[in-house]
Amino acid sequence: MDLDKSIQERKSVRKFSNKKPDWRDIIETIDSCRYAPMSGNNYSLKFILTKDKEKIKKIAQACQQSFVEEAPFVVVVLNDPTRTLNLFGERGQKYLKNQAGAAIENFLLKIQDYGLSSCWVGHFVEYLIKETLKIPEGIEVEAVLPVGYEAKGIQTKRRKIDLNRILFFDKYGEKMMKDHSIVDG
């Protein structure tokens, strides 16, 4: 995998073909999530992979996004906050979100590596997903990731923002690096 190429070519896909991916490839992408940084080296994430069309339909309804239903597989990312909150208290909530985001990005880059497509869905009615997948109380739904092959003939473009609009030096709003010299260690 060429990491720069995967990062630059990764995009959110909302149109899937009828071709079914090999579920083992999706398992490999989930495995890549285990290598994301975790607060206190305390792994809190869980995953549910489903190909059940009825469940996928209910998940799509919970997301209020019909394209989810087109995907042959859906991965639901979960967080068990117990140990992280016990270890870090209130600030653990932030760590849980950060580590979920890092793991999901690993997933999205690995999915790209397999020639598959997905879209990170963060809008959903949580209790409907929990009810559909029998997720116990205390476990949080972080994301829904529909997985499949991108439909042919659909051009999904990724918007790229100019680096000069988002990068500052030494303080917010400072567009120029003040000292261009190289400082030895």
C-alpha positions as CSV (number, residue, x, y, z in Angstrom):
1,M,0.0,0.0,0.0
2,D,1.2,3.5,-0.9
3,L,0.0,5.4,2.2
4,D,0.1,8.9,0.5
5,K,-1.9,7.6,-2.4
6,S,-4.5,5.9,-0.2
7,I,-4.9,9.0,1.9
8,Q,-5.3,11.2,-1.2
9,E,-7.7,8.8,-3.0
10,R,-9.9,7.8,-0.1
11,K,-13.4,9.2,-0.5
12,S,-16.9,8.6,0.9
13,V,-18.9,6.4,-1.3
14,R,-22.7,6.4,-1.3
15,K,-23.4,4.3,-4.3
16,F,-22.5,0.6,-4.2
17,S,-22.5,-2.1,-6.9
18,N,-24.3,-5.4,-6.5
19,K,-20.9,-7.2,-6.4
20,K,-20.3,-8.7,-3.0
21,P,-16.9,-8.3,-1.4
22,D,-15.2,-11.2,0.3
23,W,-16.1,-10.9,4.0
24,R,-12.6,-12.0,5.0
25,D,-11.2,-8.8,3.5
26,I,-13.6,-6.9,5.7
27,I,-12.3,-8.8,8.7
28,E,-8.8,-7.8,7.7
29,T,-9.9,-4.1,7.7
30,I,-11.4,-4.5,11.1
31,D,-8.1,-6.1,12.3
32,S,-6.3,-2.9,11.2
33,C,-8.3,-1.0,13.8
34,R,-6.4,-2.8,16.6
35,Y,-3.3,-0.9,15.7
36,A,-4.8,2.5,16.3
37,P,-3.5,4.4,19.4
38,M,-5.6,3.7,22.6
39,S,-5.5,5.8,25.8
40,G,-3.6,4.0,28.4
41,N,-3.1,1.1,25.9
42,N,-6.7,0.2,27.0
43,Y,-8.6,-1.2,24.0
44,S,-12.3,-0.2,24.2
45,L,-13.6,-0.8,20.7
46,K,-15.9,-3.6,19.5
47,F,-17.3,-4.2,16.0
48,I,-20.4,-5.9,14.5
49,L,-20.2,-7.0,10.9
50,T,-23.5,-7.9,9.3
51,K,-24.7,-8.9,5.9
52,D,-28.3,-9.5,7.0
53,K,-30.4,-7.5,4.6
54,E,-33.2,-6.9,7.2
55,K,-30.8,-5.6,9.8
56,I,-29.0,-3.4,7.2
57,K,-32.4,-2.0,6.2
58,K,-33.2,-1.1,9.9
59,I,-29.7,0.4,10.3
60,A,-30.2,2.5,7.2
61,Q,-33.5,3.7,8.7
62,A,-31.8,4.5,12.0
63,C,-29.2,6.5,10.0
64,Q,-31.9,8.2,8.0
65,Q,-29.7,7.6,5.0
66,S,-31.0,5.2,2.4
67,F,-27.7,4.6,0.7
68,V,-26.6,2.5,3.7
69,E,-29.2,-0.1,2.6
70,E,-27.4,-0.5,-0.8
71,A,-24.3,-1.8,0.8
72,P,-23.8,-5.6,1.0
73,F,-22.1,-5.4,4.4
74,V,-22.3,-2.9,7.3
75,V,-19.8,-2.6,10.1
76,V,-21.0,-0.9,13.3
77,V,-18.3,0.5,15.5
78,L,-18.9,0.3,19.3
79,N,-17.2,1.6,22.3
80,D,-17.2,0.0,25.8
81,P,-16.3,3.1,27.9
82,T,-16.0,1.4,31.3
83,R,-12.3,0.8,31.7
84,T,-11.3,4.1,30.0
85,L,-13.6,6.1,32.2
86,N,-12.4,4.3,35.3
87,L,-8.8,5.0,34.3
88,F,-9.2,8.7,33.2
89,G,-12.5,9.9,34.7
90,E,-14.5,12.5,32.8
91,R,-11.7,13.4,30.3
92,G,-11.9,9.7,29.2
93,Q,-15.0,10.6,27.1
94,K,-12.7,12.7,24.9
95,Y,-10.2,9.9,24.7
96,L,-12.9,7.4,23.7
97,K,-13.9,9.6,20.7
98,N,-10.3,10.2,19.7
99,Q,-9.4,6.6,19.7
100,A,-12.5,5.6,17.8
101,G,-11.7,8.2,15.2
102,A,-8.2,6.9,14.8
103,A,-9.4,3.3,14.5
104,I,-12.1,4.2,11.9
105,E,-9.5,6.0,9.8
106,N,-7.3,2.9,9.8
107,F,-10.4,1.0,8.7
108,L,-11.1,3.5,5.9
109,L,-7.6,3.4,4.6
110,K,-7.4,-0.4,4.7
111,I,-10.7,-0.7,2.9
112,Q,-9.2,1.5,0.2
113,D,-6.2,-0.9,0.0
114,Y,-8.6,-3.8,-0.8
115,G,-10.3,-1.8,-3.6
116,L,-13.5,-1.5,-1.5
117,S,-15.5,1.6,-0.5
118,S,-17.2,2.9,2.5
119,C,-18.6,6.0,4.1
120,W,-18.3,7.1,7.7
121,V,-21.8,7.6,8.9
122,G,-22.0,9.4,12.3
123,H,-25.6,10.5,12.2
124,F,-28.0,7.8,13.6
125,V,-30.6,7.1,16.2
126,E,-28.5,5.1,18.6
127,Y,-31.2,3.2,20.4
128,L,-32.6,1.8,17.1
129,I,-29.2,0.4,16.1
130,K,-28.8,-1.0,19.6
131,E,-32.2,-2.6,19.4
132,T,-31.5,-4.1,16.0
133,L,-28.2,-5.6,16.9
134,K,-28.9,-6.5,20.5
135,I,-26.2,-4.2,21.8
136,P,-26.2,-4.1,25.7
137,E,-26.7,-1.0,27.8
138,G,-23.5,0.9,28.5
139,I,-22.0,0.1,25.1
140,E,-21.9,3.2,22.8
141,V,-22.4,3.2,19.0
142,E,-19.6,5.3,17.4
143,A,-20.2,4.9,13.7
144,V,-21.8,3.0,10.9
145,L,-19.6,1.9,8.0
146,P,-21.4,0.5,4.9
147,V,-19.0,-1.6,2.8
148,G,-19.0,-2.6,-0.8
149,Y,-17.6,-1.9,-4.2
150,E,-18.3,1.5,-5.6
151,A,-20.9,1.5,-8.4
152,K,-19.5,1.9,-11.8
153,G,-20.2,5.1,-13.7
154,I,-20.6,7.1,-10.5
155,Q,-17.9,9.8,-10.0
156,T,-17.5,10.6,-6.3
157,K,-15.2,13.5,-6.0
158,R,-13.4,14.4,-2.9
159,R,-13.1,18.1,-2.1
160,K,-9.6,19.2,-1.2
161,I,-9.1,22.3,0.8
162,D,-6.0,24.5,0.3
163,L,-3.4,23.9,3.0
164,N,-2.9,27.7,3.3
165,R,-6.5,28.0,4.6
166,I,-6.0,25.6,7.5
167,L,-2.3,25.9,8.6
168,F,-1.1,28.5,11.0
169,F,2.3,29.0,12.7
170,D,2.9,29.7,16.4
171,K,-0.6,31.2,16.9
172,Y,-4.1,31.0,15.3
173,G,-4.3,33.1,12.2
174,E,-0.5,33.5,11.6
175,K,0.1,32.5,8.0
176,M,3.9,32.8,7.9
177,M,6.7,31.0,9.7
178,K,8.7,33.7,11.4
179,D,12.1,31.9,11.6
180,H,13.1,29.9,8.6
181,S,16.5,28.7,10.1
182,I,17.1,25.2,11.0
183,V,17.8,24.7,14.7
184,D,20.2,21.9,15.7
185,G,19.0,19.6,18.4
